[in-house]
Structure formats: structure tokens, C-alpha cells
Amino acid sequence: MIKSMTGYGHHEYQNEEIRLSIEMKSVNHRYCDVYIRLPRHLSCFEDKLRSLITSRVSRGKIDVFITWENIGEGSKEVILDKGLARAYYEAMGEIAQSLGIRDDISASSLARFPEILHVQKKEEDSETVWGVLENAANHAVDTLISMRESEGEKLKKSLLSICGSIESYRLKILERSPDVVSEYKDKLTARIHELLDNHSVDEMRMAMEVAIFADKASINEELVRLKSHLDQFREILNMGGPVGKKLDFLLQEMNREVNTIGSKANDLDITRNVVELKSEIEKMREQIQNIE
């Protein structure tokens, strides 16, 4: 199946402890370029995420945005620095003894001193975190690919339609090309008779001139190659997969044949059809730039 490089993927996951959201946006790019923005405590998984995405997506610039919130009551814990609490207690006792005042030290009064109590997030098991992250990322990639496939089918239909237009112009040129030589012969004969005032004409020399012109203006090989490229273009489209680069190469070859036809054909009708061919090829080029 043909895939576009434009797409959007999204997935959300939530349980009693966490809320996770993954968003992916992709646009066309020559290679596969993945940019990931995620919370600092998940940065150790960036390479794994990138490998996961590039294993399923061949081309495109993909921006990934991840948010992770710890929402459970057990997600944080209070840490007591026992050594510091004891040091404060002993220091307060010395103060009371040296000043001869009553010692009224309590746990609540000790807890007010800096650094004795502090709150921190509980450490999460890396395998469990990666399992959740991997599952969510795969779901997000699924939706991204689904949209790229849908857009790719639209591109495929459009490109096949353009192939039909190119073939119709090619057939018009093929039908017209034999007349170019015969018309040239008639014009040359009429012109020579006019110049020689109806004197005898060297028919052999005339035939030679016409043969030289026919050889120079012959576009049969170019028309045959153009048809071959069109057939191969359709085959690749129907084959599917990451074929953007192949199609781009074929398009360059088609454009080369059309340019040669335009330079060799000394005829106004053929030139008009060449202009139409170039216009259709340019339409193709714009759309192929977005195929994976």
C-alpha cells in the first residue's frame, strides 16, 4: 500500500497511578528524521522510542510529543533524614543546658528544621515504565500509519489519473509524428520548385534531404521509452510499499524523454502536446514529494 509522509497519530493511557499522552506529527522529508520531546525522567528511553518508530516508518520528519503525569497518591513519599534530626536534637539540648532553660523539644518542632523532611517521587521500575511507554507508542504509530495509508491511497488515485492524461498526450504525438515528415517533404518540394521556377528537380537529392530530416526529427524511440516508463510507474504504484524514491527517479526519466521530443519535433501540434506533458509531469512531481 502506498503511504503519504503526512500524518498524525495520538494515543492516551491512564490508570490509577499515571496519565500518559503521546502525539506524533509527520511531514515529508528525504530521510526518516525523528524528533522526540519527552519528560526528563523518561529521557533514558529516547533511543528505544526512536528505534521503535524507525522500524515501522521509512521516511518523513516525525515530531513526537510525550507527557507523563504521576497522579496516584502513592506516587510520592516523605523522606526522613534521621542523622540530621538527631544532630538538631542534640544541638537544641546543648542550647537548653548552657542557657539553663527548659528543654521542650518535640517531634513537630524538629520537623520544622530545613532538610529533615523532604518529599520526592517514588522511583519507578524501568521495565514497567518502558512496557507502558512502548505499548502507547505502538498505538500512536498505528494511528499515524493509518492516516498515512489513507492519504497515500488518495495520492495513488491522483497519480494514476495523471498517468492516463500523459498517455493520451503521448498517443496524440504518436499519431501526429508520421505526418511531420510528409508535410516537410511537400513544403520542401514546393519551395524548391518555386525557387527553380518549375525547372527539373533532382529527386534523389530531394529524397536524401527528406531522409536526413526524418532521421533528425524521429521521436519513435522516445515515445516507446516514455510508454515503458509509464507502465513501470503504474506497476510500482500498484506494488506499494516505500516507493517514493523509485517514482521520483522514473519521473526524471520521463521528463528527459519529453524534453528530447520537444527539441527534436519540428511541429507546432507536437510542441503544444509537449507543453501539456510537462504540465502533467510537474503535477506528478509535486505529489510524489509526499510519498514515503
FIFI-472869 format. One record per residue (C-alpha): residue number from 0; residue in one letter; z, y, x. Coordinates in pm, 1 decimal. Example, Ala and Ser with C-alpha at 12.3 -4.5 7.8 and 13.67 -1.06 7.14 Angstrom:
% FIFI-472869
+-----+----+----------+----------+----------+
|   i | aa |        z |        y |        x |
+-----+----+----------+----------+----------+
|   0 |  A |    780.0 |   -450.0 |   1230.0 |
|   1 |  S |    714.0 |   -106.0 |   1367.0 |
+-----+----+----------+----------+----------+
//
This chain:
% FIFI-472869
+-----+----+----------+----------+----------+
|   i | aa |        z |        y |        x |
+-----+----+----------+----------+----------+
|   0 |  M |      0.0 |      0.0 |      0.0 |
|   1 |  I |    -88.4 |    349.3 |    122.2 |
|   2 |  K |    211.8 |    575.3 |    175.3 |
|   3 |  S |    231.2 |    951.7 |    186.6 |
|   4 |  M |    453.0 |   1111.1 |    450.1 |
|   5 |  T |    601.1 |   1341.5 |    186.7 |
|   6 |  G |    903.4 |   1203.4 |      6.3 |
|   7 |  Y |   1264.3 |   1240.7 |    -99.2 |
|   8 |  G |   1543.4 |    984.2 |   -103.2 |
|   9 |  H |   1900.6 |   1008.0 |   -223.0 |
|  10 |  H |   2198.8 |    779.9 |   -275.8 |
|  11 |  E |   2563.4 |    831.8 |   -364.6 |
|  12 |  Y |   2854.7 |    590.9 |   -329.4 |
|  13 |  Q |   3216.9 |    631.0 |   -434.9 |
|  14 |  N |   3526.6 |    414.5 |   -451.7 |
|  15 |  E |   3899.7 |    486.6 |   -464.7 |
|  16 |  E |   3907.1 |    597.8 |   -102.2 |
|  17 |  I |   3576.5 |    770.6 |    -19.9 |
|  18 |  R |   3286.2 |    969.7 |   -163.6 |
|  19 |  L |   2958.1 |    932.4 |     26.8 |
|  20 |  S |   2624.2 |   1108.0 |    -24.2 |
|  21 |  I |   2300.9 |   1054.5 |    172.0 |
|  22 |  E |   1993.9 |   1273.6 |    125.1 |
|  23 |  M |   1656.7 |   1225.3 |    300.3 |
|  24 |  K |   1353.6 |   1454.5 |    304.1 |
|  25 |  S |   1028.5 |   1372.8 |    482.2 |
|  26 |  V |    709.4 |   1565.0 |    560.0 |
|  27 |  N |    400.1 |   1487.9 |    765.8 |
|  28 |  H |    429.9 |   1454.0 |   1141.4 |
|  29 |  R |    222.3 |   1294.5 |   1414.9 |
|  30 |  Y |    504.3 |   1055.4 |   1508.5 |
|  31 |  C |    830.4 |    935.6 |   1350.0 |
|  32 |  D |   1088.1 |   1207.5 |   1412.7 |
|  33 |  V |   1432.6 |   1159.6 |   1255.0 |
|  34 |  Y |   1692.0 |   1438.4 |   1248.8 |
|  35 |  I |   2038.9 |   1337.4 |   1125.8 |
|  36 |  R |   2320.5 |   1572.1 |   1025.6 |
|  37 |  L |   2648.5 |   1391.9 |    960.8 |
|  38 |  P |   3026.7 |   1448.7 |    985.9 |
|  39 |  R |   3172.6 |   1441.5 |   1335.9 |
|  40 |  H |   3379.7 |   1129.5 |   1278.6 |
|  41 |  L |   3057.8 |    940.8 |   1192.7 |
|  42 |  S |   2859.4 |   1061.2 |   1494.8 |
|  43 |  C |   2905.6 |    725.9 |   1668.7 |
|  44 |  F |   2673.2 |    572.8 |   1405.6 |
|  45 |  E |   2384.2 |    815.2 |   1458.9 |
|  46 |  D |   2178.3 |    581.3 |   1678.1 |
|  47 |  K |   2225.7 |    291.7 |   1436.8 |
|  48 |  L |   2114.7 |    507.9 |   1145.6 |
|  49 |  R |   1808.3 |    627.0 |   1335.3 |
|  50 |  S |   1712.5 |    267.6 |   1421.8 |
|  51 |  L |   1757.7 |    163.2 |   1060.0 |
|  52 |  I |   1525.7 |    439.2 |    936.1 |
|  53 |  T |   1256.2 |    398.0 |   1202.9 |
|  54 |  S |   1246.2 |     22.7 |   1139.4 |
|  55 |  R |   1127.5 |     95.7 |    784.9 |
|  56 |  V |    931.2 |    420.5 |    821.8 |
|  57 |  S |    640.0 |    450.5 |   1067.0 |
|  58 |  R |    551.8 |    821.0 |   1062.4 |
|  59 |  G |    683.8 |   1153.1 |    938.5 |
|  60 |  K |    950.2 |   1410.9 |   1012.0 |
|  61 |  I |   1262.0 |   1295.0 |    829.2 |
|  62 |  D |   1571.0 |   1510.6 |    777.8 |
|  63 |  V |   1885.9 |   1317.8 |    686.3 |
|  64 |  F |   2199.6 |   1485.5 |    547.1 |
|  65 |  I |   2521.4 |   1285.0 |    508.5 |
|  66 |  T |   2855.6 |   1389.0 |    358.2 |
|  67 |  W |   3167.9 |   1170.5 |    365.6 |
|  68 |  E |   3493.6 |   1265.6 |    192.1 |
|  69 |  N |   3822.6 |   1078.0 |    205.8 |
|  70 |  I |   3958.8 |   1116.4 |   -148.0 |
|  71 |  G |   4221.5 |    841.5 |   -165.0 |
|  72 |  E |   4595.6 |    909.9 |   -149.6 |
|  73 |  G |   4626.3 |    667.6 |    139.0 |
|  74 |  S |   4363.5 |    838.2 |    347.3 |
|  75 |  K |   4623.6 |   1044.7 |    535.8 |
|  76 |  E |   4955.4 |    964.2 |    699.1 |
|  77 |  V |   5255.1 |   1160.8 |    830.2 |
|  78 |  I |   5334.8 |   1102.3 |   1195.9 |
|  79 |  L |   5690.5 |   1150.0 |   1328.8 |
|  80 |  D |   5741.1 |   1236.8 |   1694.5 |
|  81 |  K |   6078.6 |   1064.6 |   1742.5 |
|  82 |  G |   6118.5 |   1168.9 |   2106.2 |
|  83 |  L |   6066.0 |   1535.2 |   2022.9 |
|  84 |  A |   6303.9 |   1514.2 |   1725.0 |
|  85 |  R |   6576.9 |   1367.4 |   1949.4 |
|  86 |  A |   6518.3 |   1639.7 |   2208.4 |
|  87 |  Y |   6556.3 |   1910.6 |   1941.7 |
|  88 |  Y |   6871.7 |   1739.9 |   1807.7 |
|  89 |  E |   7035.3 |   1725.4 |   2149.9 |
|  90 |  A |   6937.4 |   2085.1 |   2226.4 |
|  91 |  M |   7092.3 |   2203.8 |   1897.0 |
|  92 |  G |   7408.6 |   2007.1 |   1973.2 |
|  93 |  E |   7439.6 |   2178.0 |   2310.0 |
|  94 |  I |   7396.2 |   2515.7 |   2142.7 |
|  95 |  A |   7673.6 |   2439.3 |   1890.8 |
|  96 |  Q |   7910.8 |   2315.2 |   2164.4 |
|  97 |  S |   7851.4 |   2604.7 |   2402.5 |
|  98 |  L |   7898.5 |   2866.9 |   2132.4 |
|  99 |  G |   8183.6 |   2690.6 |   1958.1 |
| 100 |  I |   8012.6 |   2680.8 |   1623.3 |
| 101 |  R |   7994.1 |   2411.2 |   1358.3 |
| 102 |  D |   7723.2 |   2153.4 |   1406.9 |
| 103 |  D |   7533.7 |   2132.3 |   1075.5 |
| 104 |  I |   7214.9 |   1967.4 |   1196.3 |
| 105 |  S |   7029.6 |   1780.5 |    920.0 |
| 106 |  A |   6704.0 |   1587.5 |    899.5 |
| 107 |  S |   6547.1 |   1858.6 |    686.1 |
| 108 |  S |   6635.4 |   2126.4 |    939.7 |
| 109 |  L |   6489.7 |   1921.3 |   1223.6 |
| 110 |  A |   6168.3 |   1863.7 |   1026.3 |
| 111 |  R |   6104.8 |   2238.1 |   1025.6 |
| 112 |  F |   6056.1 |   2249.5 |   1401.6 |
| 113 |  P |   5692.6 |   2252.2 |   1527.5 |
| 114 |  E |   5516.3 |   1924.6 |   1608.8 |
| 115 |  I |   5795.9 |   1696.1 |   1491.4 |
| 116 |  L |   5597.3 |   1607.8 |   1181.8 |
| 117 |  H |   5219.6 |   1630.3 |   1155.4 |
| 118 |  V |   4958.2 |   1493.0 |    917.8 |
| 119 |  Q |   4649.4 |   1306.1 |   1031.2 |
| 120 |  K |   4375.7 |   1096.7 |    877.0 |
| 121 |  K |   4419.7 |    725.8 |    897.3 |
| 122 |  E |   4191.9 |    557.0 |   1143.9 |
| 123 |  E |   3912.8 |    369.9 |    966.2 |
| 124 |  D |   3782.4 |     30.6 |   1065.8 |
| 125 |  S |   3440.7 |     94.3 |   1226.5 |
| 126 |  E |   3281.8 |   -224.5 |   1091.0 |
| 127 |  T |   3390.3 |   -140.7 |    736.7 |
| 128 |  V |   3264.6 |    217.6 |    769.9 |
| 129 |  W |   2930.3 |    103.2 |    908.8 |
| 130 |  G |   2892.1 |   -152.8 |    629.1 |
| 131 |  V |   2931.5 |    119.2 |    366.1 |
| 132 |  L |   2707.9 |    361.3 |    556.6 |
| 133 |  E |   2436.2 |    103.6 |    621.2 |
| 134 |  N |   2421.4 |     -4.7 |    257.8 |
| 135 |  A |   2399.8 |    353.7 |    133.7 |
| 136 |  A |   2133.8 |    442.4 |    393.7 |
| 137 |  N |   1917.7 |    146.7 |    291.1 |
| 138 |  H |   1935.6 |    253.8 |    -73.8 |
| 139 |  A |   1835.9 |    608.9 |     24.6 |
| 140 |  V |   1542.5 |    477.9 |    230.3 |
| 141 |  D |   1438.7 |    263.3 |    -68.0 |
| 142 |  T |   1406.6 |    570.1 |   -290.3 |
| 143 |  L |   1231.5 |    762.5 |    -11.2 |
| 144 |  I |    973.5 |    486.8 |     37.0 |
| 145 |  S |    924.7 |    450.8 |   -338.1 |
| 146 |  M |    830.2 |    817.4 |   -365.7 |
| 147 |  R |    606.5 |    798.0 |    -57.1 |
| 148 |  E |    426.8 |    499.3 |   -210.6 |
| 149 |  S |    376.9 |    682.7 |   -539.2 |
| 150 |  E |    235.3 |    986.2 |   -360.4 |
| 151 |  G |     25.3 |    756.2 |   -141.7 |
| 152 |  E |   -142.9 |    597.3 |   -445.2 |
| 153 |  K |   -244.8 |    943.2 |   -566.7 |
| 154 |  L |   -390.4 |   1021.0 |   -224.7 |
| 155 |  K |   -577.4 |    690.0 |   -223.2 |
| 156 |  K |   -742.4 |    758.5 |   -561.1 |
| 157 |  S |   -842.2 |   1106.9 |   -449.8 |
| 158 |  L |   -986.4 |    982.1 |   -119.4 |
| 159 |  L |  -1186.5 |    705.4 |   -290.8 |
| 160 |  S |  -1328.0 |    965.5 |   -526.7 |
| 161 |  I |  -1434.0 |   1180.3 |   -230.1 |
| 162 |  C |  -1592.9 |    872.5 |    -69.2 |
| 163 |  G |  -1807.0 |    841.5 |   -382.6 |
| 164 |  S |  -1914.8 |   1203.7 |   -352.2 |
| 165 |  I |  -2004.9 |   1160.6 |     14.8 |
| 166 |  E |  -2210.6 |    852.0 |    -66.5 |
| 167 |  S |  -2402.6 |   1039.8 |   -337.3 |
| 168 |  Y |  -2495.2 |   1318.3 |    -91.9 |
| 169 |  R |  -2589.1 |   1058.5 |    169.0 |
| 170 |  L |  -2826.1 |    892.3 |    -78.5 |
| 171 |  K |  -2987.3 |   1226.7 |   -161.1 |
| 172 |  I |  -3054.0 |   1285.7 |    208.5 |
| 173 |  L |  -3184.9 |    927.5 |    247.9 |
| 174 |  E |  -3423.5 |    980.8 |    -43.2 |
| 175 |  R |  -3542.0 |   1314.7 |     89.7 |
| 176 |  S |  -3585.2 |   1226.2 |    459.4 |
| 177 |  P |  -3925.9 |   1041.0 |    434.3 |
| 178 |  D |  -4083.2 |   1344.5 |    268.0 |
| 179 |  V |  -3987.6 |   1572.0 |    557.1 |
| 180 |  V |  -4241.1 |   1414.0 |    795.7 |
| 181 |  S |  -4525.7 |   1401.0 |    543.7 |
| 182 |  E |  -4468.2 |   1763.3 |    444.9 |
| 183 |  Y |  -4461.8 |   1863.0 |    811.4 |
| 184 |  K |  -4795.9 |   1685.0 |    862.3 |
| 185 |  D |  -4951.7 |   1866.0 |    566.4 |
| 186 |  K |  -4823.1 |   2205.9 |    684.3 |
| 187 |  L |  -4936.9 |   2141.6 |   1042.6 |
| 188 |  T |  -5284.0 |   2033.2 |    928.0 |
| 189 |  A |  -5323.7 |   2333.6 |    701.9 |
| 190 |  R |  -5207.4 |   2570.4 |    975.0 |
| 191 |  I |  -5444.1 |   2426.2 |   1238.0 |
| 192 |  H |  -5742.2 |   2438.4 |   1000.2 |
| 193 |  E |  -5653.4 |   2798.3 |    927.2 |
| 194 |  L |  -5637.4 |   2886.3 |   1295.3 |
| 195 |  L |  -5955.4 |   2697.5 |   1385.4 |
| 196 |  D |  -6141.9 |   2836.9 |   1086.1 |
| 197 |  N |  -6221.0 |   2488.9 |    949.3 |
| 198 |  H |  -6359.6 |   2357.9 |   1280.9 |
| 199 |  S |  -6309.3 |   1992.6 |   1366.9 |
| 200 |  V |  -5953.5 |   1884.3 |   1441.8 |
| 201 |  D |  -5850.1 |   1622.8 |   1697.3 |
| 202 |  E |  -5693.4 |   1368.8 |   1462.8 |
| 203 |  M |  -5538.1 |   1169.4 |   1746.4 |
| 204 |  R |  -5367.0 |   1478.3 |   1885.5 |
| 205 |  M |  -5253.2 |   1561.9 |   1533.9 |
| 206 |  A |  -5109.3 |   1213.2 |   1487.0 |
| 207 |  M |  -4928.1 |   1242.0 |   1820.5 |
| 208 |  E |  -4766.9 |   1573.6 |   1724.6 |
| 209 |  V |  -4654.6 |   1430.6 |   1392.5 |
| 210 |  A |  -4512.6 |   1121.8 |   1565.4 |
| 211 |  I |  -4315.2 |   1337.0 |   1807.6 |
| 212 |  F |  -4175.5 |   1540.6 |   1519.6 |
| 213 |  A |  -4089.8 |   1226.9 |   1322.6 |
| 214 |  D |  -3900.9 |   1086.3 |   1619.6 |
| 215 |  K |  -3704.0 |   1406.6 |   1674.1 |
| 216 |  A |  -3625.1 |   1453.9 |   1303.8 |
| 217 |  S |  -3539.8 |   1090.6 |   1230.9 |
| 218 |  I |  -3190.8 |   1059.7 |   1083.3 |
| 219 |  N |  -3205.6 |    696.0 |    970.5 |
| 220 |  E |  -2958.3 |    574.2 |   1232.3 |
| 221 |  E |  -2709.1 |    848.1 |   1145.1 |
| 222 |  L |  -2736.5 |    770.1 |    773.9 |
| 223 |  V |  -2679.8 |    398.3 |    841.2 |
| 224 |  R |  -2374.0 |    470.2 |   1058.4 |
| 225 |  L |  -2237.4 |    713.3 |    800.7 |
| 226 |  K |  -2258.1 |    438.7 |    535.7 |
| 227 |  S |  -2088.3 |    195.0 |    772.3 |
| 228 |  H |  -1803.2 |    441.3 |    831.7 |
| 229 |  L |  -1765.2 |    497.6 |    457.3 |
| 230 |  D |  -1745.7 |    122.4 |    390.4 |
| 231 |  Q |  -1486.1 |     79.0 |    663.9 |
| 232 |  F |  -1292.1 |    379.0 |    531.3 |
| 233 |  R |  -1269.6 |    214.9 |    186.2 |
| 234 |  E |  -1165.6 |   -119.6 |    337.9 |
| 235 |  I |   -880.6 |     42.0 |    531.8 |
| 236 |  L |   -762.4 |    231.1 |    223.2 |
| 237 |  N |   -751.0 |    -92.3 |     22.1 |
| 238 |  M |   -583.2 |   -278.6 |    310.2 |
| 239 |  G |   -285.2 |    -39.5 |    300.3 |
| 240 |  G |     -2.6 |     -1.8 |    549.6 |
| 241 |  P |     38.8 |    275.4 |    808.4 |
| 242 |  V |   -332.5 |    360.0 |    842.7 |
| 243 |  G |   -330.0 |    740.1 |    873.4 |
| 244 |  K |   -438.2 |    744.1 |   1239.7 |
| 245 |  K |   -722.8 |    496.2 |   1178.2 |
| 246 |  L |   -852.5 |    702.0 |    887.8 |
| 247 |  D |   -834.3 |   1018.2 |   1095.4 |
| 248 |  F |  -1042.0 |    855.8 |   1371.2 |
| 249 |  L |  -1303.4 |    734.1 |   1120.9 |
| 250 |  L |  -1323.2 |   1079.6 |    971.2 |
| 251 |  Q |  -1404.2 |   1224.1 |   1313.6 |
| 252 |  E |  -1689.8 |    973.2 |   1345.9 |
| 253 |  M |  -1822.1 |   1059.6 |   1000.0 |
| 254 |  N |  -1813.5 |   1427.9 |   1084.2 |
| 255 |  R |  -2005.4 |   1359.9 |   1406.7 |
| 256 |  E |  -2284.1 |   1181.8 |   1216.4 |
| 257 |  V |  -2309.0 |   1462.1 |    961.3 |
| 258 |  N |  -2331.9 |   1723.3 |   1237.4 |
| 259 |  T |  -2614.8 |   1527.6 |   1400.5 |
| 260 |  I |  -2800.0 |   1500.2 |   1069.2 |
| 261 |  G |  -2769.5 |   1873.8 |   1021.3 |
| 262 |  S |  -2901.8 |   1951.9 |   1369.4 |
| 263 |  K |  -3197.7 |   1709.1 |   1350.3 |
| 264 |  A |  -3318.9 |   1753.8 |    993.5 |
| 265 |  N |  -3560.8 |   2043.9 |    975.9 |
| 266 |  D |  -3539.8 |   2074.7 |    597.1 |
| 267 |  L |  -3367.8 |   2312.2 |    355.9 |
| 268 |  D |  -3270.0 |   2048.2 |     96.2 |
| 269 |  I |  -3113.6 |   1824.1 |    359.6 |
| 270 |  T |  -2928.3 |   2121.0 |    507.8 |
| 271 |  R |  -2781.0 |   2200.1 |    165.4 |
| 272 |  N |  -2657.7 |   1842.9 |    129.3 |
| 273 |  V |  -2513.9 |   1852.5 |    482.8 |
| 274 |  V |  -2310.8 |   2159.5 |    383.8 |
| 275 |  E |  -2175.2 |   1967.1 |     82.6 |
| 276 |  L |  -2093.4 |   1669.6 |    305.2 |
| 277 |  K |  -1897.6 |   1891.1 |    541.6 |
| 278 |  S |  -1704.5 |   2034.9 |    248.5 |
| 279 |  E |  -1611.2 |   1685.8 |    122.9 |
| 280 |  I |  -1508.6 |   1572.1 |    471.2 |
| 281 |  E |  -1283.9 |   1876.1 |    505.3 |
| 282 |  K |  -1114.3 |   1781.8 |    176.4 |
| 283 |  M |  -1055.9 |   1437.1 |    321.3 |
| 284 |  R |   -913.2 |   1578.0 |    642.0 |
| 285 |  E |   -651.4 |   1782.3 |    455.1 |
| 286 |  Q |   -532.4 |   1477.9 |    260.9 |
| 287 |  I |   -538.0 |   1232.0 |    549.5 |
| 288 |  Q |   -295.6 |   1452.9 |    742.9 |
| 289 |  N |    -29.3 |   1342.9 |    492.8 |
| 290 |  I |    -89.8 |    966.9 |    508.7 |
| 291 |  E |    156.9 |    752.5 |    703.8 |
+-----+----+----------+----------+----------+
//
